[in-house]
């Protein structure tokens, strides 16, 4: 009996060593809702999760979190180990729970993008000054381009959205563009990448949408890890190497990222200072 137990233990140890994945728990990879719905988002980013799993020799479990604020909180409370999230979501997670950025995604080779405000060309609105008494939509309160940056701009102009607009809504970026293009909403906040993608996919007719304001360049979405995972420097280095390798991998595996995304570049917390400054200026971040 004793000999049988030793043989069983030896066999179990061998299986763990040869299977690789069995020795370590899965890494939980949270992704924001970049696509129109959860199913589309999951199918879009599953190849990336599988790629990271292969490179890290460890299972990676993908899940879509449909609000930027929710994803930041999940990274902060340990429900997520690795996240691809918007800049404001990253800054929130960093500020509240010490999450750390490892890399920034590239869009057409660039690590930056723009917040915009859009209206219907027939709305009679040509500038923010024309929006007084109109309806306006922000994204959710974890959105950089949909909430933080336009709010910061309004405050810099002495505008209180709650009293300036006839009605203020909070909804998803795609919904903002659709409602503006249909004329059911006077104007709303979005970002140039989303608007361009919707036009390219035939979801939005450019003649039904006009940009009336654009921000200064903003840092692109971040790949960040929880404070607990960041202390594993060896794993962090392997993850960064895997992310840097995606640019070359896209040549043979174009499905790894959505159209126009061309890889990742290593960036640290300092790159997100403009977002942090806007958070402090609006009072959405408290000085510690």
Number of C-alpha atoms within 10 A of each C-alpha: 6 7 8 9 10 11 12 12 12 11 12 11 12 11 13 13 12 10 10 12 16 13 13 11 10 15 19 19 25 28 26 24 24 25 21 13 12 16 11 13 20 20 12 17 24 20 17 21 23 17 19 21 19 13 15 17 13 18 19 24 17 23 20 22 21 19 22 26 21 16 27 31 20 19 29 24 15 16 14 22 24 28 29 26 31 26 28 29 28 35 27 24 27 22 17 15 18 18 26 23 28 22 24 28 26 21 19 12 14 16 23 16 19 19 23 23 26 28 30 25 19 14 17 11 19 17 13 14 10 11 19 15 13 16 19 26 28 24 25 21 18 24 22 31 28 26 21 23 25 24 21 19 14 16 14 12 11 10 17 12 17 10 11 18 16 13 15 15 13 17 16 20 25 19 15 27 28 18 17 24 25 15 17 12 21 25 29 29 29 29 19 16 14 16 22 12 16 19 13 12 10 9 13 19 14 16 10 17 23 20 19 17 16 17 15 11 12 20 23 22 27 30 27 28 28 25 19 14 17 20 11 10 10 9 13 15 13 14 21 16 15 19 24 17 15 21 20 12 17 15 11 8 14 16 15 23 19 16 11 12 18 23 24 26 21 16 17 15 17 9 15 21 15 17 21 21 13 20 22 14 14 17 11 13 16 11 8 4
